[in-house]
């Protein structure tokens, strides 16, 4: 059968498409084989849906231990003040430097504007349920934007073991999402390529698709039923009204595939492109200042900027229980899934027993079987049967340890997750001593603090690292910002922040704790120093009080510590070379009374008693 030239052209292999689909398939196959079933199980148990129903009876209830455990952890985690701040890793630039303060002010503004508290809450919940949550940071105009994704929709190089590897050549990450059919065809962006003829103008971001009809599938024809099911899992409107988009990033390029058939975008990593542009300007200006001719200066600047420019893969991940050799992490539910389902079965068994007690089964003599349809549970019904013909079937006796068995299962779930019932407010004060209650709360608090530290050193660190890179690339003008914690105003200087090559992140709760420790140390030092009369009280106030009372403005401190005119105690001269004797009254004062001889003095008791 002859094939038209148009079809043969359409069926030609596209290297960029083949590479992108292979990367996606490698990521999907690995996660599907090792994690998809666990994610499905964990989501169902959180939604109170049965997974392992070993007992099937009349009752089909679900004890929501998983839901209450996860939500208790989310609430405790969010109460830990999970915003973060920059903390310089450079010893020359401390936490108190104006550059870091101003950067933290920008972070605080963006946090409120983009509602990152919700990102943290939703990400924390998803992390506790399935073990991981994916996030993407994008730069939109003059601020960053963060979007969260379930791990099923994330694309991750299956060979990596640490997030740092994503920022190295050869590794990749990405996302998979759905849009209304044709929605990306008219999406326009500003052309930022300085060498382009349309620089600064609006241009279509994505290429027109060659396959505008039909659903998604491989680039070599229609997909199988299994492939179709995988493609459209997560779609809201279905293949007739939506397009599947696969977007894969590495440090050099970004490739976007529509419906697994067409590459609609294949561009240089935009952060690498921006970095190259800034480096080129920097080197060109330096070369011209060094009196190089224009042609040589441009050639050198182009060469150096292309070789030194680095892209950013703007994805970070929240991970729960990490394993040493794996990138993917384990959920909270993974360790309690079977105990939860066993608890459901035991609860259903007991419920069925009570039902049989309240509404027992009956047996009827075979010769009256024609009347069996008339038998019901209505107490007013009268049956024309001889006594003993229609009798109740007595259920077996319920074992006395059945309730204790269910209670033990609940306690096992609580012990595994360290979320005791006292943390949920369900503990009766008569059940435990105050010491035991404190120990249970401490255990819960330690588990939550451990998770907060994991988020701080892992997901939040890479979130902060990506923000640092974007601020260095796109914030190119000084900005006046408000310093968090009532620290007044500061100016964010892009030139100084460009010198920062690495930062650490610190949770607000940890930063506040350390600031309080420093404040208490200064307050103690002030109390010790001010009591020594040989010290200079004015210098103590000027140097120590602002650090001991950081919430007060300097103007308020000056007004409080400066005595009013005519106020203050007179200074008595201490003995010394000036000639004043120790203990002598000041000049002009009345003489001190003469001392009373010991033999004349009377005991105090005699004077009082007359």
Phi, psi and omega in degrees: 000129182287145179245133182294158181295326180296317181293321180295324177294321181292330184273357179296144182290137176251113183303319180295320178293315180299318181293318180295316181292325177294318178298316179297316182296320178299316179293314182295314183297319180294311182292324179294318182291324189251339191228335186301316180297321179293318179296318178298315179300313183295319178295321179294317180294323176295325179273013178063040175250139183287144177239309179247087179265090181282335180243130177238119181222208180286315183276142176222072182258171181220123177276115190280053178292321180297312181299311182295324179295313181297315183291328175295320178293319179297316180297315180295321180294317181290330178288350181277011179056073189269024167283155181236162178232158172285144173221116187296136174273353180275121181298340178281349183230097184281179180295333184272003181293149181298326181297314180290321178300315180294321177298319178293329175296319176296316179302317181296318178298312181295326181300317180285318184294318183265004177055054181288343174301322178292324177299316181293317181295312180294320178295320177296317179297314180296324179293318179292327182284308186250352179101338183208158171213137181259148181219147178235132176256131176230151178262120184240095178075268183234016181203158177275156177227140183241133174236143181253150181221146170292152185297335178298333181261005177264147177247120184225133175304116184291352182270352183277155177238346184218143181303334180299333181293337179296336182267019178241153181300144176096345180249163189208163172208165181186192182217159177231129182209173182238144174227160175300145185303127179080004184295327182277352184296326184254015181282123184242148177223165177280132178287114183260005180280113183294341180269357183277150177291337181257025182302129180087355180258162176281129178226154175298134180282322187249148175286155175291140181285141176281339183244085182275349181246156178083169183270188179284159177174181179293163183281007181242025176132192182289147181278159175283172179298320179296316180295320180298320179296319179292319183298315189263010173292126183096351178286141180270315186262342180094174189293336182287334187237002182225156173247139174270131181241128175245123184236120185237129182245140160227182187290348182253319187219163174232126181237130179240130183241135179253125176055024178060023182235328187226138170275110182261354175204130176214093189229166173295141176311121187299331179283329173291318179298318179293319179297318179297319180298315180292320179295321180297316178298317181298312183289325179296315179297319180295321180293320180292324177293333178274011175069028173282150176289157189302315183296314179293323180295317180292320180297315179294318180296319179297315182296313183290321182292322179293323182281335184259345182295139180231138177269173179234132171266104196276048180239138172225159189227136168272130182231138185272262180269106184269149175251153189300321187252010184235146173279321181285153187236163185266146183271170173291326187285337185303324184274347184238008185299312183289324176296322178298316181288326175295321176298320177299316180297314180297321178294319179294322178299314179295321178297319178296323178297316179295322178298319179292332176288318183280326180226076187289155172288159182232158174235141185233138179302140185303330184289347177253022183296336179295340182261008187296332180289343180274348183283129178215186183263009180289120183294341181272358183284136178249126182253137181275051181247149174295152178304138180087356180280320179245109185230155177282144174270118182284125178288161178294161181286133179288128181294142184292336182270007181295315180296318180297326179296316178294322179296321178296322178297318178297318180294325178296320178296318180294318180293324181294319183266353183062021176254085182287161182295337178294329178290339178267000181080018184256002184278128174283135183297339179280349184277336186211155176283167179297324178296318179294320179298316178298320179295321179293318179294321178297321180296316177297316180297322179294321179295318179293319178297323177297318179294321179298321178293323178296316178298319183296316185275347184244275185298311180295325179300312183287331171299311179296323179296317178295318178297320178301314180297317181293322177296321179291332183274325192243337177273099188247009177228147177300140181230135174273124184228159177269129181284132179300151176080024179071030182272014179081206182252153176215161180251123175279117182257108181301327182296319179287321181290335178295338179281347180284118182257348177201146176222158169251162175245152183220130177297146179303322182295323177288319179298316180295322179296316180291324177295322178293321177298317178295319181298316180295323178296317179293322180295318177296317178298321179297315181296325179286314186290324185289342181276345180274114184293345179278349179276163179268106185295328181294318179291324177299314179297317185292324186266325189264318186300318178301330179276330178282334180233069187291343182285340181273139175290156179299324179297318178294320179297318180297319180294326182283319188271348179274119181291149177289159179303134179081000182264155177118153181275143177292143179272119178283136179291132177272149182304152180168193184292348180290347174105347179283131180279147178299128177086356180286143179288153179296161182297134179091351180277153178297150181294150178288148179297146180293150180289143180274128180298148183298326183286343179269332184298143178256151174300152182299322182297323182290322180295318182291320185274358179081000000 
